[in-house]
Amino acid sequence: MSDPKDPRRRAPGPPRQRPAAARPNAKRPGSRPTRPRGGPQSIRLGSPRPRLRLVGLAMALVLLAFVVRLLQVQAVDASAYAAKANVNRYIPVTLTAERGTITDRAGVDLATTIDAYDVTAAPDLLTPDRAEIPDAARQAATLLAPILGQPEKDLEHKLTANPKSKYAVLARQQSPQVWNQIKDLKAALADKAVKTKGTNVLAGVNREPHSKRVYPGGDLAAGILGFVNTEGKGGGGVEAKLDKQLAGKNGKLVYAQSGGRQVPTADVKEQPAVPGSDVELTIDRDIQWAAQSAISKQVKKSKADRGYVIVQDTRTGEILAMANAPGYNPNDLAHASASAMGNAAVEDAYEPGSVSKLMTMSAVLNEGAATPGTKVEVPNRLPRADRSFADDIDHETWHLTLNGVLAKSSNIGTILASEQLGKNQKQANEVLYSYLHKFGIGQPTGLGFPGETPGILAKPKDWSASQQYTIPFGQGLSLNAVQGASVYSTIANGGERITPTLVRGTKGPDGRFEPAPAPEKNRVVSEKAAKTLATMLESVVDDQGGTGGKAKIPGYRVAGKTGTSNRVDPKTGRYHGYTASFAGFAPADQPRVTVYCAIQNPTKGSYFGGQICGPVYQQVMRFALKTMQVPPSGKQPPGLPVTYEPGQ
């Protein structure tokens, strides 16, 4: 408190007034005049620091969210997201090499390839979880069934059999038209799915380029060509034998896909496929047609089980035709008979019968055991071993020359001639066997054809008592049709056997033609013996007593031999029915073509080879000679004697 006696303390007086600055509405010296109310207001800027703090906080939160998400993806849920990432992956696709073309000797296509597609799907994309609808697979099957020509249930089964699978083949070797229908349908469904936010049930349906094999000639040479199965591999014939060369080398394409679709912007790695080589056969398409037409008609007419015709160039060993009846169409395997889907001409082993007598006569002449004029007295019956042998007809004692034995196809005469091959029967058997072996019996033909039989020729020591007398006239051994033709081509070629060939060469992707290796050759009989045998075979066709009159061709000298043998039924293993055959070559004086015909188990009309195979031989041989432009014979046959007068 202040002292009341302080002289500085003022005396009481009127109250003091507050300074103007302390009074309301008082104006300070130098202050701005007050703006009248209702006029424009001044704007004062706030501090930026709070806003910067807010932005920084927001960015920190965003970065924190990214870090948390990254930890979740890479650490916490890594396996789950890795599984989902499989949907986006690189897919390897095989690029199928274009299969080589098979042509005849003139370059005419016999088997070729066209574009086709395998239709595939990704079943895992059609599961309820992935498709987000419960019946995606059923809907897809319903849409594809009429296009692919398959039952809906079958397609649905393919789409649902393995729900985790990313690949399933729905149909193979479909045409471009079929795929275009599927592609258009996929595009329409994709547009609809975008607009309605629905599901495209065909999103996982794709195509794989896959060539389709076609055979322009239908059933022409089907037994030779074979077929290609749905896996693109040769299933028979040349297609199987030369599958590696024809198939080429597949390539590989790797591309990225997402949700069953290719990602167009992703990298693509491609290893191009190497096309297969083209194969040129020795077959002449026109001669093949003639042979196939002739044997098919005769088999049908005779109501036979089957038949075959072989046409061979005698100078080169090349097979010009190899026809089977009945056959099949490799373009339509679904309707082909299983029994016809082979090449019976090389697969069937059968007893040749009298056409085999040519080999016995070759041995007799080449060994010098007899000549064409050697006299042979042929009784009506000939007792040997445990039986009595006979000819095809009963007869009085025949007085035949060796040439006559062949012309009349006498079994008894052939047995008597073969006995002259050795000092005793054992030695004669061994000599005969050596010639049969050199002719190629009991051995592969050299064609290397799938399913080929080498025939059956037992060693002489294994011949039964009766077999040593039946083998000389063609029973007790077996061969295939190509072997039978080769026997006659050997004689036509002057006694030298040329291994039969079916392939002339191949042409690789570089366009270079590679000829097939030259065939092996081996001499069987002397050229002199072969010429003599050719003349003897003419008697079979030209002589009134011969059995092959129906094989005559005006203007040409024809050498041939008939055959009719008991047939072993392949089902029972017992003799039942007959094998009819005819074999020969022309022109006899300048041989160019061999034709061999055999018909198994003819049941209507005649079953003799000269009657039903002779006409087939004549038709095919005439056509072949004309096609090859072989000139007619200029000389008449010498006409060797068939019989002799007793006592002379």
C-alpha positions as CSV (number, residue, x, y, z in Angstrom):
1,M,0.0,0.0,0.0
2,S,1.2,3.7,-0.6
3,D,2.0,6.0,2.2
4,P,-0.7,8.7,2.7
5,K,1.9,11.1,3.7
6,D,3.8,10.8,0.5
7,P,4.0,14.1,-1.2
8,R,3.6,12.4,-4.7
9,R,0.2,11.2,-3.8
10,R,-2.3,13.4,-5.4
11,A,-5.1,15.0,-3.7
12,P,-8.6,13.8,-4.4
13,G,-10.2,15.4,-7.5
14,P,-12.4,14.6,-10.3
15,P,-11.9,11.1,-11.9
16,R,-9.3,10.8,-14.7
17,Q,-10.4,10.0,-18.2
18,R,-8.9,6.9,-20.0
19,P,-6.6,7.5,-22.9
20,A,-8.2,7.6,-26.2
21,A,-6.5,4.3,-27.2
22,A,-8.2,2.6,-24.3
23,R,-11.6,3.9,-25.2
24,P,-13.8,2.2,-27.6
25,N,-14.0,3.7,-31.0
26,A,-11.2,6.1,-30.1
27,K,-8.9,6.8,-32.9
28,R,-5.2,6.2,-32.5
29,P,-2.9,8.7,-34.0
30,G,-1.8,7.5,-37.5
31,S,-4.3,4.6,-37.6
32,R,-6.2,3.7,-40.8
33,P,-9.7,5.1,-41.0
34,T,-12.3,2.5,-40.1
35,R,-14.1,1.0,-43.1
36,P,-17.8,1.5,-43.1
37,R,-19.7,-1.7,-42.3
38,G,-21.0,-3.6,-45.4
39,G,-17.9,-2.8,-47.6
40,P,-15.4,-5.2,-49.0
41,Q,-13.5,-7.4,-46.4
42,S,-9.8,-8.1,-46.5
43,I,-8.5,-11.9,-46.9
44,R,-5.8,-13.1,-44.7
45,L,-3.8,-16.3,-45.9
46,G,-3.5,-19.1,-43.4
47,S,-0.2,-20.9,-42.7
48,P,0.7,-23.7,-45.2
49,R,2.3,-25.9,-42.6
50,P,-0.9,-27.8,-41.6
51,R,-1.7,-28.6,-45.1
52,L,1.8,-30.0,-45.8
53,R,1.5,-32.1,-42.7
54,L,-1.8,-33.5,-44.0
55,V,-0.4,-34.4,-47.5
56,G,2.6,-36.0,-46.0
57,L,0.5,-38.1,-43.7
58,A,-1.7,-39.2,-46.6
59,M,1.4,-40.3,-48.7
60,A,2.8,-42.1,-45.7
61,L,-0.4,-44.0,-45.4
62,V,-0.4,-44.9,-49.1
63,L,3.1,-46.1,-49.0
64,L,2.3,-48.1,-45.8
65,A,-0.6,-49.8,-47.7
66,F,1.8,-50.8,-50.5
67,V,4.3,-52.2,-48.1
68,V,1.7,-54.2,-46.3
69,R,0.3,-55.5,-49.6
70,L,3.8,-56.4,-50.8
71,L,4.4,-58.3,-47.6
72,Q,1.1,-60.1,-48.0
73,V,1.8,-61.1,-51.6
74,Q,5.5,-62.1,-51.2
75,A,5.4,-63.5,-47.7
76,V,2.1,-64.2,-46.1
77,D,0.1,-65.5,-49.2
78,A,2.9,-66.2,-51.6
79,S,1.8,-69.8,-52.4
80,A,-1.8,-68.8,-53.0
81,Y,-0.8,-66.0,-55.4
82,A,1.7,-68.2,-57.2
83,A,-1.0,-70.7,-57.9
84,K,-3.2,-67.9,-59.4
85,A,-0.2,-66.8,-61.5
86,N,-0.3,-70.1,-63.3
87,V,-3.2,-68.8,-65.3
88,N,-0.7,-66.4,-66.9
89,R,2.0,-68.6,-68.1
90,Y,4.1,-69.6,-71.2
91,I,2.6,-72.4,-73.1
92,P,4.6,-74.8,-75.3
93,V,2.8,-75.9,-78.5
94,T,4.1,-78.5,-80.9
95,L,4.3,-77.4,-84.5
96,T,3.5,-80.5,-86.5
97,A,5.8,-80.9,-89.5
98,E,4.0,-81.2,-92.9
99,R,4.0,-84.9,-93.9
100,G,5.6,-85.7,-97.2
101,T,3.6,-86.7,-100.3
102,I,3.6,-90.2,-101.7
103,T,3.5,-90.3,-105.5
104,D,3.6,-92.9,-108.2
105,R,6.5,-93.2,-110.6
106,A,5.2,-90.3,-112.8
107,G,4.8,-88.0,-109.8
108,V,1.0,-88.4,-109.5
109,D,-0.1,-87.9,-105.9
110,L,-1.3,-91.0,-104.2
111,A,-1.2,-89.6,-100.6
112,T,-1.0,-86.0,-99.7
113,T,-1.7,-83.6,-96.8
114,I,-4.1,-80.7,-96.4
115,D,-4.5,-78.2,-93.6
116,A,-6.5,-79.3,-90.6
117,Y,-6.8,-78.5,-86.9
118,D,-7.1,-80.3,-83.6
119,V,-9.7,-78.6,-81.5
120,T,-8.6,-78.4,-77.8
121,A,-9.9,-76.9,-74.6
122,A,-8.8,-75.9,-71.1
123,P,-11.1,-77.8,-68.7
124,D,-9.8,-75.9,-65.7
125,L,-11.4,-72.7,-67.1
126,L,-14.8,-74.3,-67.1
127,T,-15.0,-75.2,-63.4
128,P,-17.8,-73.5,-61.4
129,D,-15.2,-71.5,-59.5
130,R,-13.3,-70.2,-62.5
131,A,-16.3,-69.8,-64.9
132,E,-18.5,-68.4,-62.1
133,I,-21.5,-70.4,-63.4
134,P,-22.3,-74.0,-62.4
135,D,-22.8,-75.6,-65.9
136,A,-20.1,-74.0,-68.1
137,A,-18.9,-77.3,-69.4
138,R,-22.4,-78.4,-70.3
139,Q,-23.0,-75.1,-72.1
140,A,-19.8,-75.5,-74.0
141,A,-20.6,-79.0,-75.0
142,T,-24.0,-78.0,-76.2
143,L,-22.6,-75.3,-78.4
144,L,-19.8,-77.5,-79.9
145,A,-21.7,-80.7,-80.4
146,P,-23.4,-79.8,-83.7
147,I,-20.2,-78.2,-85.1
148,L,-17.9,-81.1,-84.3
149,G,-20.5,-83.8,-85.0
150,Q,-20.1,-85.4,-81.6
151,P,-22.7,-86.2,-78.9
152,E,-23.0,-83.6,-76.2
153,K,-22.4,-86.2,-73.4
154,D,-19.1,-87.2,-75.0
155,L,-17.9,-83.6,-75.2
156,E,-19.0,-82.8,-71.7
157,H,-17.2,-85.9,-70.4
158,K,-14.0,-84.6,-72.1
159,L,-14.4,-81.2,-70.5
160,T,-15.1,-82.5,-67.0
161,A,-13.1,-85.8,-66.7
162,N,-10.1,-83.9,-65.3
163,P,-11.2,-80.5,-64.1
164,K,-7.7,-79.5,-63.1
165,S,-6.3,-80.2,-66.6
166,K,-5.3,-77.3,-68.8
167,Y,-5.4,-79.3,-72.0
168,A,-7.9,-81.7,-73.5
169,V,-8.4,-82.7,-77.2
170,L,-12.0,-82.4,-78.2
171,A,-11.7,-83.4,-81.9
172,R,-8.8,-84.1,-84.2
173,Q,-8.1,-83.3,-87.9
174,Q,-11.0,-80.9,-88.3
175,S,-11.3,-78.8,-91.5
176,P,-10.6,-75.1,-91.6
177,Q,-14.4,-74.6,-92.1
178,V,-15.1,-76.3,-88.8
179,W,-12.6,-74.1,-86.9
180,N,-14.0,-71.0,-88.6
181,Q,-17.5,-71.8,-87.2
182,I,-16.0,-72.2,-83.7
183,K,-14.0,-69.0,-84.0
184,D,-17.0,-67.0,-85.0
185,L,-19.0,-68.4,-82.2
186,K,-16.2,-67.6,-79.7
187,A,-16.1,-64.0,-81.0
188,A,-19.9,-63.6,-80.6
189,L,-19.8,-65.0,-77.1
190,A,-16.9,-62.8,-76.1
191,D,-18.8,-59.6,-77.2
192,K,-21.8,-60.7,-75.3
193,A,-19.8,-61.4,-72.2
194,V,-18.3,-57.9,-72.3
195,K,-21.7,-56.2,-72.6
196,T,-23.5,-58.3,-70.0
197,K,-20.5,-59.0,-67.8
198,G,-21.2,-62.7,-68.3
199,T,-19.0,-65.7,-69.0
200,N,-17.6,-66.8,-72.4
201,V,-17.8,-70.6,-72.0
202,L,-15.7,-71.1,-75.2
203,A,-12.8,-68.8,-74.0
204,G,-10.6,-71.8,-73.4
205,V,-11.3,-73.5,-76.7
206,N,-8.4,-73.3,-79.1
207,R,-6.9,-74.9,-82.1
208,E,-3.7,-76.6,-82.9
209,P,-2.6,-76.8,-86.5
210,H,-2.6,-80.5,-87.4
211,S,-2.4,-81.7,-91.0
212,K,-4.9,-84.2,-92.4
213,R,-3.9,-87.0,-94.7
214,V,-5.9,-87.6,-97.8
215,Y,-5.8,-90.1,-100.6
216,P,-7.0,-88.7,-103.9
217,G,-7.5,-92.2,-105.4
218,G,-9.7,-93.4,-102.6
219,D,-9.1,-97.2,-102.3
220,L,-6.5,-97.2,-105.1
221,A,-3.3,-98.8,-103.9
222,A,-4.6,-98.7,-100.3
223,G,-2.8,-101.9,-99.4
224,I,0.5,-100.4,-100.5
225,L,0.0,-96.9,-99.1
226,G,-1.5,-97.8,-95.7
227,F,-3.0,-95.0,-93.7
228,V,-2.2,-92.4,-91.0
229,N,-3.8,-92.7,-87.6
230,T,-5.3,-89.9,-85.5
231,E,-2.0,-89.4,-83.8
232,G,-0.5,-88.5,-87.2
233,K,1.6,-91.6,-87.4
234,G,1.7,-94.2,-90.1
235,G,-0.6,-97.1,-89.3
236,G,0.2,-99.5,-92.2
237,G,1.8,-99.8,-95.6
238,V,4.4,-97.3,-96.8
239,E,3.0,-94.8,-94.4
240,A,4.3,-97.0,-91.5
241,K,7.4,-98.3,-93.2
242,L,8.7,-94.9,-94.1
243,D,7.0,-93.0,-91.3
244,K,10.2,-91.3,-90.1
245,Q,11.1,-89.9,-93.5
246,L,7.5,-88.9,-94.3
247,A,6.8,-87.3,-90.9
248,G,9.8,-84.9,-90.8
249,K,10.7,-83.2,-87.6
250,N,8.2,-81.3,-85.5
251,G,8.9,-77.7,-84.3
252,K,8.0,-75.9,-81.2
253,L,6.2,-72.6,-80.4
254,V,6.2,-71.0,-76.9
255,Y,3.8,-68.2,-76.2
256,A,2.3,-66.4,-73.2
257,Q,-1.4,-67.0,-72.4
258,S,-3.8,-65.4,-70.0
259,G,-7.2,-67.0,-69.2
260,G,-6.8,-69.4,-72.0
261,R,-6.0,-66.7,-74.6
262,Q,-2.7,-65.9,-76.2
263,V,-1.2,-62.6,-75.1
264,P,-0.4,-60.8,-78.4
265,T,2.1,-58.4,-77.0
266,A,4.2,-61.0,-75.2
267,D,7.3,-62.6,-76.6
268,V,7.0,-65.7,-78.8
269,K,9.7,-68.3,-79.3
270,E,9.5,-70.5,-82.3
271,Q,11.5,-73.4,-83.6
272,P,10.3,-74.1,-87.1
273,A,9.2,-77.5,-88.1
274,V,11.1,-79.4,-90.8
275,P,8.8,-80.9,-93.5
276,G,8.9,-84.6,-94.3
277,S,10.4,-86.0,-97.4
278,D,8.3,-86.9,-100.5
279,V,8.4,-90.6,-101.5
280,E,8.2,-91.7,-105.1
281,L,7.0,-95.3,-105.5
282,T,7.7,-97.6,-108.4
283,I,3.9,-98.0,-108.9
284,D,2.3,-96.9,-112.1
285,R,-1.1,-95.4,-111.2
286,D,-2.8,-96.5,-114.4
287,I,-1.5,-100.1,-114.2
288,Q,-2.4,-100.2,-110.6
289,W,-6.0,-99.2,-111.5
290,A,-6.2,-101.9,-114.2
291,A,-5.0,-104.6,-111.8
292,Q,-7.2,-103.5,-109.0
293,S,-10.3,-103.3,-111.2
294,A,-9.7,-106.7,-112.8
295,I,-9.1,-108.6,-109.6
296,S,-12.0,-106.9,-107.8
297,K,-14.4,-108.0,-110.4
298,Q,-13.2,-111.6,-110.5
299,V,-13.2,-112.0,-106.7
300,K,-16.8,-110.7,-106.6
301,K,-17.8,-112.9,-109.6
302,S,-16.3,-116.0,-108.0
303,K,-17.5,-115.2,-104.5
304,A,-14.0,-115.7,-103.3
305,D,-12.5,-114.7,-99.9
306,R,-9.8,-112.5,-101.5
307,G,-7.4,-112.1,-104.4
308,Y,-4.2,-110.3,-105.4
309,V,-2.4,-109.2,-108.6
310,I,1.3,-108.3,-108.8
311,V,2.8,-106.5,-111.9
312,Q,6.6,-106.4,-112.0
313,D,9.1,-104.9,-114.5
314,T,11.2,-107.9,-115.4
315,R,14.3,-105.9,-116.1
316,T,14.5,-103.8,-113.0
317,G,12.5,-105.8,-110.4
318,E,10.3,-102.7,-109.8
319,I,6.7,-103.4,-108.7
320,L,4.4,-101.6,-111.1
321,A,1.2,-102.7,-109.3
322,M,0.2,-104.6,-106.2
323,A,-3.6,-104.9,-106.0
324,N,-5.7,-106.5,-103.3
325,A,-9.4,-107.4,-103.3
326,P,-11.4,-106.6,-101.3
327,G,-9.7,-103.3,-100.3
328,Y,-10.6,-100.3,-98.2
329,N,-10.7,-96.5,-98.5
330,P,-8.1,-94.9,-96.2
331,N,-10.1,-91.7,-96.3
332,D,-12.9,-93.5,-94.5
333,L,-11.4,-95.9,-91.9
334,A,-14.5,-95.8,-89.8
335,H,-16.3,-98.0,-92.4
336,A,-13.3,-100.1,-93.4
337,S,-13.2,-103.9,-92.7
338,A,-10.4,-104.9,-90.3
339,S,-9.6,-107.9,-92.5
340,A,-9.1,-105.7,-95.5
341,M,-6.9,-103.1,-93.8
342,G,-3.6,-104.7,-94.7
343,N,-1.7,-105.9,-97.7
344,A,-2.7,-109.5,-98.3
345,A,-0.3,-109.7,-101.3
346,V,2.6,-109.8,-98.9
347,E,0.9,-110.9,-95.7
348,D,-0.9,-114.1,-96.9
349,A,1.2,-117.3,-96.9
350,Y,-0.4,-120.0,-99.0
351,E,0.6,-123.2,-100.9
352,P,1.2,-122.0,-104.6
353,G,0.3,-125.2,-106.4
354,S,1.4,-125.8,-110.0
355,V,2.8,-122.3,-110.6
356,S,5.6,-123.6,-108.3
357,K,6.5,-126.3,-110.9
358,L,8.5,-123.7,-112.8
359,M,11.1,-123.9,-110.0
360,T,11.3,-127.7,-110.1
361,M,11.8,-127.6,-113.9
362,S,14.4,-124.9,-113.5
363,A,16.4,-127.2,-111.2
364,V,16.0,-130.1,-113.6
365,L,17.1,-128.2,-116.7
366,N,19.9,-126.3,-114.9
367,E,21.3,-129.5,-113.4
368,G,21.2,-131.2,-116.8
369,A,19.0,-133.9,-115.4
370,A,16.7,-133.7,-118.5
371,T,15.8,-131.6,-121.5
372,P,12.5,-130.3,-122.9
373,G,12.3,-133.3,-125.1
374,T,13.0,-135.9,-122.5
375,K,10.3,-138.6,-122.6
376,V,8.3,-139.0,-119.4
377,E,5.8,-141.9,-119.1
378,V,3.0,-140.7,-116.8
379,P,0.8,-143.3,-115.3
380,N,-2.7,-142.6,-113.9
381,R,-1.4,-143.2,-110.3
382,L,2.0,-143.1,-108.8
383,P,2.6,-144.8,-105.4
384,R,5.1,-143.0,-103.3
385,A,5.7,-143.0,-99.5
386,D,2.4,-143.5,-97.7
387,R,0.1,-142.6,-100.5
388,S,-0.8,-142.9,-104.2
389,F,-0.4,-139.6,-106.2
390,A,-2.7,-138.5,-109.1
391,D,-3.1,-135.7,-111.5
392,D,-6.1,-133.4,-111.5
393,I,-8.0,-135.8,-113.9
394,D,-8.0,-139.5,-114.4
395,H,-6.3,-140.5,-117.6
396,E,-4.7,-143.4,-119.5
397,T,-0.9,-143.5,-119.3
398,W,0.3,-140.3,-120.9
399,H,3.4,-140.2,-123.0
400,L,4.7,-136.7,-122.5
401,T,7.9,-134.8,-123.0
402,L,9.2,-132.8,-120.2
403,N,7.8,-129.8,-122.0
404,G,4.4,-131.7,-122.1
405,V,4.6,-132.3,-118.3
406,L,4.8,-128.6,-117.7
407,A,2.1,-127.8,-120.4
408,K,-0.4,-130.3,-119.0
409,S,0.7,-129.5,-115.4
410,S,1.1,-133.1,-114.5
411,N,1.8,-133.7,-110.8
412,I,3.0,-137.3,-111.5
413,G,5.3,-136.2,-114.3
414,T,6.8,-133.4,-112.1
415,I,7.5,-135.9,-109.3
416,L,9.2,-138.3,-111.8
417,A,11.3,-135.4,-113.1
418,S,12.4,-134.2,-109.7
419,E,13.6,-137.6,-108.7
420,Q,16.3,-137.2,-111.4
421,L,18.0,-134.4,-109.4
422,G,20.0,-136.8,-107.3
423,K,21.3,-140.3,-107.0
424,N,18.7,-140.9,-104.2
425,Q,15.7,-139.1,-102.9
426,K,17.6,-137.4,-100.1
427,Q,20.1,-135.9,-102.5
428,A,17.3,-134.9,-104.9
429,N,15.5,-133.1,-102.0
430,E,18.6,-131.2,-101.1
431,V,19.2,-130.0,-104.7
432,L,15.6,-128.9,-105.0
433,Y,15.7,-127.1,-101.7
434,S,18.8,-125.1,-102.8
435,Y,16.9,-123.8,-105.9
436,L,13.8,-123.0,-104.0
437,H,15.9,-121.0,-101.5
438,K,17.7,-119.2,-104.4
439,F,14.4,-118.2,-105.8
440,G,13.6,-116.5,-102.5
441,I,11.1,-118.9,-101.0
442,G,11.1,-118.9,-97.2
443,Q,12.9,-115.5,-97.1
444,P,11.8,-111.9,-96.9
445,T,11.0,-110.4,-100.3
446,G,13.3,-107.4,-99.8
447,L,10.5,-104.9,-99.7
448,G,10.6,-104.7,-95.9
449,F,6.9,-104.3,-95.8
450,P,5.0,-104.2,-92.5
451,G,3.4,-107.5,-91.7
452,E,5.1,-109.3,-94.6
453,T,5.5,-113.1,-94.4
454,P,8.6,-114.8,-95.6
455,G,6.6,-117.9,-96.4
456,I,7.4,-121.4,-95.2
457,L,10.1,-123.7,-96.5
458,A,11.4,-126.3,-94.1
459,K,14.9,-127.8,-94.3
460,P,15.1,-131.0,-96.4
461,K,15.8,-133.1,-93.3
462,D,12.5,-131.9,-91.9
463,W,10.4,-132.9,-94.9
464,S,7.9,-135.7,-94.2
465,A,7.7,-138.8,-96.4
466,S,4.9,-137.3,-98.5
467,Q,6.3,-133.8,-98.4
468,Q,9.3,-134.7,-100.4
469,Y,7.0,-135.6,-103.3
470,T,4.4,-132.8,-102.9
471,I,6.9,-129.9,-102.7
472,P,8.0,-130.4,-106.3
473,F,4.4,-129.6,-107.5
474,G,3.7,-126.8,-105.0
475,Q,2.2,-128.4,-101.9
476,G,4.0,-128.5,-98.6
477,L,5.6,-125.1,-98.9
478,S,4.1,-121.6,-98.9
479,L,4.8,-118.2,-100.3
480,N,3.3,-114.8,-100.8
481,A,2.2,-113.2,-104.0
482,V,5.2,-111.0,-104.4
483,Q,7.5,-114.1,-104.1
484,G,5.4,-115.9,-106.7
485,A,5.8,-113.0,-109.1
486,S,9.5,-112.8,-108.4
487,V,10.0,-116.4,-109.5
488,Y,8.7,-115.7,-113.0
489,S,10.5,-112.4,-113.2
490,T,13.8,-114.3,-112.5
491,I,13.3,-116.6,-115.5
492,A,12.1,-113.6,-117.6
493,N,15.3,-111.8,-116.7
494,G,17.6,-114.5,-118.0
495,G,17.8,-116.5,-114.8
496,E,19.0,-113.6,-112.6
497,R,16.9,-112.7,-109.6
498,I,16.5,-109.0,-108.8
499,T,15.2,-108.2,-105.4
500,P,11.7,-106.6,-105.8
501,T,11.5,-102.9,-105.1
502,L,8.7,-100.6,-104.3
503,V,10.4,-97.2,-103.7
504,R,12.3,-95.3,-106.4
505,G,13.6,-92.6,-104.2
506,T,12.8,-89.7,-101.9
507,K,12.9,-85.9,-102.2
508,G,13.9,-84.0,-99.1
509,P,12.8,-80.5,-98.0
510,D,15.7,-79.0,-100.0
511,G,14.2,-80.4,-103.2
512,R,17.0,-82.9,-103.9
513,F,16.0,-86.3,-105.2
514,E,17.7,-89.3,-103.5
515,P,17.4,-92.5,-105.5
516,A,16.8,-95.7,-103.6
517,P,19.7,-98.1,-103.3
518,A,20.2,-100.5,-106.2
519,P,18.5,-103.8,-105.5
520,E,20.5,-107.0,-105.0
521,K,21.0,-109.5,-107.8
522,N,21.8,-113.1,-107.8
523,R,21.9,-115.8,-110.4
524,V,19.6,-118.7,-110.0
525,V,19.8,-120.5,-113.3
526,S,21.9,-120.0,-116.5
527,E,20.7,-117.7,-119.2
528,K,20.4,-120.8,-121.5
529,A,18.1,-122.6,-119.0
530,A,16.0,-119.5,-118.5
531,K,15.4,-119.1,-122.3
532,T,14.5,-122.8,-122.6
533,L,12.0,-122.4,-119.7
534,A,10.5,-119.4,-121.3
535,T,9.8,-121.4,-124.5
536,M,8.3,-124.2,-122.4
537,L,6.0,-121.8,-120.7
538,E,4.7,-120.7,-124.1
539,S,3.4,-124.2,-124.6
540,V,1.2,-123.8,-121.5
541,V,-0.6,-120.9,-123.3
542,D,-0.4,-121.8,-127.0
543,D,-0.6,-125.6,-127.2
544,Q,-4.1,-127.1,-127.5
545,G,-3.2,-129.4,-124.6
546,G,-2.0,-126.5,-122.5
547,T,-4.0,-125.3,-119.5
548,G,-3.5,-121.5,-120.0
549,G,-5.3,-120.8,-123.2
550,K,-7.3,-117.9,-121.7
551,A,-4.2,-115.9,-121.2
552,K,-3.4,-115.5,-124.9
553,I,-2.9,-111.9,-126.1
554,P,-3.1,-111.4,-129.9
555,G,0.2,-110.1,-131.3
556,Y,2.3,-111.1,-128.3
557,R,4.1,-114.3,-127.3
558,V,3.0,-115.1,-123.8
559,A,4.7,-117.4,-121.3
560,G,2.7,-118.5,-118.3
561,K,1.7,-121.2,-115.9
562,T,-1.6,-122.1,-114.2
563,G,-2.0,-123.2,-110.6
564,T,-4.7,-124.9,-108.6
565,S,-3.8,-126.0,-105.1
566,N,-5.6,-127.2,-102.0
567,R,-6.0,-124.3,-99.6
568,V,-5.3,-124.4,-95.9
569,D,-8.1,-122.6,-94.1
570,P,-6.4,-120.0,-91.8
571,K,-9.2,-120.4,-89.2
572,T,-9.1,-124.2,-88.9
573,G,-5.6,-125.0,-90.1
574,R,-7.0,-127.7,-92.3
575,Y,-7.4,-128.0,-96.1
576,H,-10.6,-126.4,-97.3
577,G,-11.2,-125.0,-100.7
578,Y,-8.7,-124.0,-103.3
579,T,-6.2,-121.4,-104.3
580,A,-6.4,-120.6,-108.1
581,S,-3.5,-118.8,-109.7
582,F,-1.8,-117.8,-113.0
583,A,1.7,-116.4,-113.5
584,G,3.7,-115.4,-116.5
585,F,5.5,-112.8,-118.5
586,A,5.4,-111.2,-121.9
587,P,6.6,-110.9,-124.6
588,A,8.1,-114.3,-124.1
589,D,10.9,-113.6,-126.6
590,Q,11.7,-110.2,-125.2
591,P,10.3,-110.1,-121.6
592,R,9.2,-106.8,-120.2
593,V,6.4,-107.4,-117.7
594,T,5.5,-110.2,-115.2
595,V,1.9,-110.6,-114.0
596,Y,0.9,-112.8,-111.1
597,C,-2.7,-113.5,-110.0
598,A,-4.0,-115.6,-107.2
599,I,-7.6,-116.0,-105.9
600,Q,-8.4,-117.6,-102.5
601,N,-11.3,-119.9,-102.0
602,P,-13.5,-119.3,-105.1
603,T,-16.9,-120.7,-104.3
604,K,-18.9,-119.9,-107.4
605,G,-18.1,-121.3,-110.9
606,S,-14.7,-122.8,-111.7
607,Y,-11.9,-122.9,-109.2
608,F,-9.2,-123.8,-111.7
609,G,-6.4,-121.2,-112.1
610,G,-6.5,-121.2,-115.9
611,Q,-10.2,-120.5,-115.9
612,I,-10.5,-117.6,-113.4
613,C,-7.0,-116.2,-113.1
614,G,-6.1,-116.6,-116.8
615,P,-8.6,-113.9,-117.9
616,V,-7.4,-111.5,-115.1
617,Y,-3.8,-112.1,-116.3
618,Q,-4.8,-111.4,-119.9
619,Q,-6.6,-108.1,-119.1
620,V,-3.8,-106.8,-116.9
621,M,-1.0,-107.9,-119.1
622,R,-2.6,-106.4,-122.2
623,F,-3.1,-103.0,-120.4
624,A,0.5,-103.0,-119.1
625,L,2.0,-103.7,-122.5
626,K,0.0,-100.9,-124.0
627,T,0.8,-98.5,-121.2
628,M,4.5,-99.3,-121.4
629,Q,4.4,-99.1,-125.2
630,V,5.9,-102.5,-125.7
631,P,5.9,-103.5,-129.4
632,P,4.3,-106.8,-130.5
633,S,6.4,-109.9,-130.9
634,G,8.0,-110.3,-134.3
635,K,8.5,-114.1,-134.4
636,Q,6.3,-117.0,-133.8
637,P,7.1,-119.5,-131.0
638,P,9.1,-122.6,-132.0
639,G,6.4,-124.9,-130.6
640,L,8.2,-127.6,-128.6
641,P,6.7,-131.1,-128.7
642,V,4.3,-132.0,-125.9
643,T,3.8,-135.7,-126.4
644,Y,5.7,-138.5,-128.1
645,E,4.7,-141.7,-129.7
646,P,5.5,-144.8,-127.7
647,G,8.3,-146.9,-129.3
648,Q,9.8,-144.0,-131.1
